[in-house]
Amino acid sequence: MNNDPKDFRFRTHYLGDFATEPKINNAKKYADAVERLADLQEKDKAGKRLGSVQQKDLAELPAQIEILKDLKDIPTLSQTAQKRVNKCKREWKYNITENLDNKYVTKGLMCEEDAISLNSKLEGVMMVKNKTKLSNHLIAGEWDIDWNSKTLGKVIDDTKVSYNAQSFDDTTTVKKPYYWQGTGYMWLTDADYARIVHVLVNTPPELVVAEHNTMLYKLKPQGMTMDDFAHSDAGTQIRTQYFRNHTYTDSGWIENMDNEFEFLKTGYWDALVETQLLDSSFQFVPIPDNQRRKVFQFKRNEEDIKYIEQKLITAREYFIRSLDDDSEMIYDLTKDDFEN
C-alpha cells in the first residue's frame, strides 16, 4: 500500500457517493450570514428591540463571517460524500473494511462464471472475466468484462446476478450509483459504452437447501420432527417448489455419486429430483435464455467524467485533512438537529 495520502485512489464503486451535491455549501453559508447580519444591524440602528437570539447573532456573526470568508470559495462535500471519505479514512489508516456477507452476495460470487457464460452466449462472442485492475490519478477499479461490439464500440459489462426470479422481474431500472461506477470504468479504460447486465441463473443447491431448511423449520407442525416433516408429502412439495423457484434452466453443475462436480447440458432438473428427493411428477419448464438477461446500457459522457473528477479532487483534499484530525467527536445539538 502506498503510504502517501496524496496518492490515495477511490474505488470505482464509491463514485456515486461523491456525485451528490451538498444541501448547503460554504458560499451559501457566507452569503446567508452576511445578509442576516446586515438585517440585524439595520434593525438595531433603527432602535428596534432585538430578542435574545437576535442579540446573540448580532454579537457572534461578525466572527463567523470572517471564518466563512476564508472557506466560501472552497468546494463543499455532501454529507453522503463526507461519510464515504470517513470510511475510506478508516480503511486506509486502520485497515477496517465493510463486510458484505449475505446470501445475495454469496450467490453472486458463486455464479459469476454462469452469468458471464449466459451473457457471452447471447452476444455471440467469447467473454472472459477481467482480472486486471487499473488506476488513474484519482480512482482504481476492476470491472467484470470488456469486449468489442460492432454497434457500440468498446464496451464494459458489469454483471449482476439476481437472487431469484422475483428480484429479476423487479429490476426495471438501475440505481444512480451504478451509472457513476460504469462511468468510472469507462474513464479508466477509454470505453465507449458501459452496460449493467442483470442475469437470472440457477441458484446453487446448497444455498437453496439452506433457505429451504429455515422455512421448513418455521412451517413444521408442533410435535413433528424436522426429518419426518421433510420426508412427508407436504415437506416434499415445499422443497420441490423451493427448487423450482431457484432453477431456471435445465443445464447446470451437479455433484455426482463420486462427490465430483460435473456440468449437465441437459437433465439438470431430473438430477435435482433424484439428489434432493423432489416430487418427480412436478413439471419443470425452463425459461428461455433471452428471458434471463436484462441489459441497461449508457454512453460515455465526457462532461460527467470531468464533473466527478472535480468532486474527487475535493474529496481527496478532505480525506488528507481528515487523517490529521484526531479530535474528540462531541456535537452540540439543538432540538431541531435531531432526526425524526
C-alpha positions as CSV (number, residue, x, y, z in Angstrom):
1,M,0.0,0.0,0.0
2,N,1.3,3.5,-0.9
3,N,1.6,5.4,2.4
4,D,1.3,8.8,0.8
5,P,-2.3,10.0,1.2
6,K,-1.8,12.3,-1.8
7,D,-1.7,9.2,-4.0
8,F,-4.9,7.7,-2.5
9,R,-7.3,6.3,-5.1
10,F,-11.0,6.0,-4.6
11,R,-12.7,2.7,-5.7
12,T,-15.0,3.0,-8.7
13,H,-18.0,1.7,-6.8
14,Y,-17.7,4.6,-4.4
15,L,-18.2,7.3,-7.1
16,G,-21.9,7.5,-6.7
17,D,-21.4,8.8,-3.1
18,F,-19.2,11.7,-4.5
19,A,-21.6,12.7,-7.2
20,T,-24.1,14.1,-4.7
21,E,-24.5,17.8,-4.0
22,P,-24.4,19.3,-0.6
23,K,-27.7,20.7,0.7
24,I,-25.8,23.9,1.6
25,N,-22.3,25.0,0.8
26,N,-19.8,27.4,2.4
27,A,-20.6,30.1,-0.2
28,K,-24.3,30.0,0.7
29,K,-23.5,29.9,4.4
30,Y,-21.3,33.0,4.0
31,A,-24.0,34.9,1.9
32,D,-26.7,33.9,4.4
33,A,-24.6,35.1,7.4
34,V,-23.8,38.4,5.7
35,E,-27.5,39.0,4.9
36,R,-28.5,38.1,8.4
37,L,-26.0,40.4,10.0
38,A,-27.0,43.3,7.7
39,D,-30.6,42.8,8.6
40,L,-29.9,42.8,12.4
41,Q,-27.6,45.8,12.2
42,E,-30.3,47.8,10.3
43,K,-32.9,46.9,12.9
44,D,-30.5,47.8,15.8
45,K,-29.7,51.1,14.1
46,A,-33.4,51.9,13.8
47,G,-33.8,51.3,17.5
48,K,-35.9,48.2,17.2
49,R,-35.9,45.8,20.1
50,L,-34.0,42.6,19.5
51,G,-34.8,39.3,21.1
52,S,-32.1,37.3,23.0
53,V,-31.4,35.1,19.9
54,Q,-31.1,38.1,17.7
55,Q,-28.7,39.9,20.2
56,K,-26.6,36.7,20.3
57,D,-26.4,36.6,16.5
58,L,-25.6,40.3,16.3
59,A,-22.6,39.7,18.6
60,E,-21.3,36.4,17.1
61,L,-22.0,36.7,13.4
62,P,-19.0,39.1,12.6
63,A,-16.5,36.5,13.8
64,Q,-18.4,33.7,12.0
65,I,-18.4,35.7,8.8
66,E,-14.6,36.2,9.0
67,I,-14.2,32.4,9.2
68,L,-16.6,31.7,6.4
69,K,-14.9,34.3,4.2
70,D,-11.8,32.1,4.0
71,L,-13.9,29.0,3.3
72,K,-16.6,30.3,0.9
73,D,-14.5,29.6,-2.2
74,I,-13.6,26.1,-1.1
75,P,-15.8,23.4,-2.6
76,T,-18.0,21.6,-0.1
77,L,-18.7,17.9,0.1
78,S,-22.2,16.5,0.7
79,Q,-22.9,14.6,3.9
80,T,-23.0,11.4,1.8
81,A,-19.6,12.1,0.4
82,Q,-18.2,13.0,3.8
83,K,-19.4,9.7,5.3
84,R,-17.7,7.8,2.4
85,V,-14.4,9.7,3.0
86,N,-14.6,8.8,6.7
87,K,-15.0,5.2,5.7
88,C,-12.0,5.5,3.4
89,K,-10.0,7.0,6.2
90,R,-10.7,4.0,8.5
91,E,-9.8,1.6,5.6
92,W,-6.6,3.4,4.8
93,K,-5.4,4.2,8.3
94,Y,-6.7,1.2,10.3
95,N,-7.4,-1.5,7.6
96,I,-11.1,-1.6,8.6
97,T,-13.3,-2.6,5.6
98,E,-17.0,-3.1,5.1
99,N,-18.1,-6.7,5.5
100,L,-20.6,-7.7,2.8
101,D,-21.6,-11.3,3.6
102,N,-25.2,-12.4,2.8
103,K,-27.0,-14.8,0.6
104,Y,-27.2,-12.3,-2.3
105,V,-23.5,-11.7,-2.4
106,T,-22.7,-15.4,-1.9
107,K,-24.8,-16.3,-4.9
108,G,-23.3,-13.5,-7.0
109,L,-19.8,-14.8,-6.2
110,M,-20.7,-18.5,-6.8
111,C,-22.5,-17.9,-10.0
112,E,-20.1,-15.3,-11.6
113,E,-19.0,-17.7,-14.4
114,D,-22.6,-18.8,-15.1
115,A,-23.5,-15.1,-15.5
116,I,-20.6,-14.4,-17.9
117,S,-21.4,-17.6,-19.9
118,L,-25.1,-16.5,-20.4
119,N,-24.1,-13.0,-21.4
120,S,-21.4,-14.4,-23.8
121,K,-23.9,-16.8,-25.4
122,L,-26.5,-14.2,-26.0
123,E,-24.0,-11.8,-27.5
124,G,-22.3,-14.5,-29.7
125,V,-18.8,-13.6,-28.5
126,M,-16.3,-15.2,-26.2
127,M,-16.2,-13.3,-22.9
128,V,-13.8,-13.9,-20.1
129,K,-13.6,-12.5,-16.6
130,N,-11.3,-9.5,-16.4
131,K,-8.6,-9.9,-13.8
132,T,-6.8,-6.5,-14.5
133,K,-7.1,-3.6,-12.0
134,L,-6.5,-0.2,-13.5
135,S,-6.0,3.2,-11.8
136,N,-5.5,6.8,-12.8
137,H,-4.6,9.8,-10.6
138,L,-7.9,9.5,-8.6
139,I,-9.6,6.2,-8.9
140,A,-8.9,2.4,-9.1
141,G,-11.2,-0.3,-10.3
142,E,-11.6,-3.8,-11.6
143,W,-14.5,-4.4,-14.0
144,D,-16.1,-7.7,-15.0
145,I,-15.9,-7.9,-18.8
146,D,-14.6,-5.7,-21.6
147,W,-15.4,-6.6,-25.2
148,N,-15.8,-5.0,-28.6
149,S,-19.2,-4.6,-30.1
150,K,-19.8,-4.0,-33.8
151,T,-22.5,-1.4,-32.9
152,L,-21.4,0.1,-29.6
153,G,-17.6,0.0,-29.9
154,K,-15.6,-0.8,-26.8
155,V,-17.9,-2.0,-24.0
156,I,-17.5,-2.6,-20.3
157,D,-20.0,-5.0,-18.8
158,D,-20.8,-5.2,-15.1
159,T,-22.8,-8.3,-14.4
160,K,-25.3,-8.6,-11.6
161,V,-26.7,-11.9,-10.5
162,S,-30.3,-11.8,-9.4
163,Y,-31.0,-13.9,-6.4
164,N,-34.3,-15.2,-7.7
165,A,-37.0,-14.6,-10.3
166,Q,-38.8,-12.0,-8.2
167,S,-35.8,-9.8,-7.8
168,F,-35.0,-10.2,-11.5
169,D,-38.6,-9.2,-12.5
170,D,-38.4,-6.3,-10.1
171,T,-35.3,-4.9,-11.8
172,T,-36.8,-2.4,-14.2
173,T,-34.1,0.3,-13.9
174,V,-30.7,0.8,-12.2
175,K,-29.7,2.9,-9.3
176,K,-27.7,6.1,-9.9
177,P,-24.5,4.7,-8.2
178,Y,-24.2,2.1,-11.0
179,Y,-24.1,4.9,-13.5
180,W,-21.2,6.5,-11.8
181,Q,-19.4,3.2,-11.3
182,G,-19.8,2.5,-15.0
183,T,-18.6,6.0,-15.8
184,G,-15.5,5.3,-13.7
185,Y,-14.8,2.1,-15.6
186,M,-15.1,4.0,-19.0
187,W,-12.8,6.7,-17.6
188,L,-10.2,4.0,-16.8
189,T,-10.5,2.0,-20.0
190,D,-11.4,4.6,-22.6
191,A,-14.5,2.5,-23.3
192,D,-17.4,3.9,-25.4
193,Y,-20.3,2.2,-23.5
194,A,-20.9,0.7,-20.1
195,R,-23.6,-1.9,-19.5
196,I,-25.2,-3.1,-16.3
197,V,-26.2,-6.7,-17.1
198,H,-28.7,-8.4,-14.8
199,V,-28.9,-12.2,-15.2
200,L,-31.1,-14.9,-13.8
201,V,-29.1,-18.2,-13.3
202,N,-29.7,-21.3,-11.3
203,T,-29.1,-20.9,-7.6
204,P,-26.5,-23.5,-6.3
205,P,-28.4,-26.3,-4.5
206,E,-26.6,-25.7,-1.2
207,L,-28.0,-22.2,-1.0
208,V,-31.5,-23.4,-1.8
209,V,-31.2,-26.1,0.9
210,A,-30.1,-23.6,3.5
211,E,-33.0,-21.3,2.7
212,H,-35.5,-24.1,2.5
213,N,-34.5,-25.6,5.8
214,T,-35.0,-22.3,7.5
215,M,-38.6,-22.1,6.1
216,L,-39.2,-25.7,6.8
217,Y,-38.5,-25.2,10.5
218,K,-41.0,-22.3,10.6
219,L,-43.7,-24.4,8.9
220,K,-43.1,-27.7,10.8
221,P,-46.2,-28.8,12.8
222,Q,-45.7,-28.9,16.5
223,G,-44.7,-32.3,17.8
224,M,-43.3,-33.4,14.4
225,T,-39.6,-33.9,13.9
226,M,-37.8,-32.0,11.1
227,D,-36.8,-35.2,9.5
228,D,-40.4,-36.6,9.5
229,F,-41.7,-33.3,8.1
230,A,-39.0,-33.1,5.4
231,H,-40.0,-36.5,4.1
232,S,-43.7,-36.0,4.3
233,D,-45.8,-35.1,1.3
234,A,-46.1,-31.6,2.5
235,G,-42.4,-31.3,3.1
236,T,-41.6,-32.7,-0.3
237,Q,-44.0,-30.2,-2.0
238,I,-42.4,-27.3,-0.2
239,R,-38.9,-28.5,-1.1
240,T,-39.8,-29.0,-4.7
241,Q,-41.3,-25.6,-5.0
242,Y,-38.2,-24.0,-3.4
243,F,-36.0,-25.7,-6.0
244,R,-38.4,-24.7,-8.8
245,N,-38.3,-21.1,-7.6
246,H,-34.5,-21.2,-7.9
247,T,-34.0,-23.2,-11.1
248,Y,-34.4,-21.6,-14.5
249,T,-32.6,-23.7,-17.0
250,D,-32.2,-27.5,-17.5
251,S,-28.4,-27.3,-17.5
252,G,-26.1,-26.8,-14.6
253,W,-23.5,-28.2,-12.2
254,I,-24.4,-31.2,-10.1
255,E,-22.4,-33.2,-7.6
256,N,-22.3,-36.9,-8.7
257,M,-22.1,-40.1,-6.7
258,D,-18.3,-39.8,-6.7
259,N,-18.6,-36.4,-4.9
260,E,-17.3,-34.7,-8.1
261,F,-18.9,-31.8,-9.8
262,E,-20.0,-32.2,-13.5
263,F,-21.8,-29.9,-15.8
264,L,-25.0,-31.3,-17.3
265,K,-26.0,-29.8,-20.7
266,T,-29.5,-31.2,-20.1
267,G,-31.3,-33.2,-17.5
268,Y,-30.3,-30.9,-14.6
269,W,-33.9,-30.8,-13.1
270,D,-34.1,-34.6,-13.2
271,A,-30.8,-34.8,-11.4
272,L,-32.2,-32.4,-8.7
273,V,-35.3,-34.6,-8.4
274,E,-33.0,-37.6,-7.7
275,T,-30.5,-36.0,-5.4
276,Q,-32.8,-33.6,-3.5
277,L,-35.7,-36.0,-3.3
278,L,-38.1,-33.7,-5.1
279,D,-41.6,-34.5,-6.4
280,S,-41.0,-36.5,-9.7
281,S,-44.4,-35.6,-11.0
282,F,-43.7,-31.8,-10.9
283,Q,-43.5,-30.4,-14.4
284,F,-40.4,-28.3,-14.9
285,V,-40.4,-25.7,-17.7
286,P,-37.1,-23.9,-18.3
287,I,-37.0,-20.1,-19.0
288,P,-35.5,-19.2,-22.5
289,D,-32.0,-17.8,-22.3
290,N,-33.0,-14.4,-23.8
291,Q,-35.6,-14.0,-21.0
292,R,-33.0,-14.4,-18.3
293,R,-31.0,-11.3,-19.1
294,K,-31.7,-7.6,-18.8
295,V,-29.2,-5.1,-20.3
296,F,-29.1,-1.4,-19.2
297,Q,-26.5,0.4,-21.4
298,F,-25.3,4.0,-21.4
299,K,-22.8,6.0,-23.4
300,R,-19.6,7.6,-22.3
301,N,-20.1,11.2,-21.2
302,E,-17.0,13.4,-21.0
303,E,-18.8,16.2,-19.1
304,D,-19.7,13.7,-16.3
305,I,-16.1,12.4,-16.2
306,K,-14.9,16.0,-15.7
307,Y,-17.6,16.6,-13.1
308,I,-16.7,13.5,-11.0
309,E,-13.0,14.3,-11.4
310,Q,-13.5,17.7,-9.7
311,K,-15.6,16.1,-7.0
312,L,-12.9,13.5,-6.3
313,I,-10.2,16.2,-6.1
314,T,-12.2,17.9,-3.4
315,A,-12.8,14.6,-1.7
316,R,-9.1,13.7,-1.6
317,E,-8.3,17.1,-0.1
318,Y,-10.9,16.4,2.6
319,F,-9.5,12.9,3.0
320,I,-6.0,14.2,3.6
321,R,-7.2,16.8,6.1
322,S,-9.2,14.1,8.0
323,L,-6.2,12.0,8.6
324,D,-4.7,14.6,10.9
325,D,-8.0,15.1,12.7
326,D,-7.9,13.1,15.9
327,S,-10.1,15.4,18.0
328,E,-13.0,14.0,20.1
329,M,-16.3,13.8,18.3
330,I,-18.6,15.8,20.5
331,Y,-21.5,17.6,19.0
332,D,-23.6,20.4,20.5
333,L,-27.2,19.9,19.4
334,T,-30.5,21.8,19.5
335,K,-33.9,20.2,19.3
336,D,-34.0,20.8,15.5
337,D,-30.8,18.9,15.0
338,F,-32.3,15.5,15.9
339,E,-33.6,13.3,13.2
340,N,-37.3,12.2,13.1
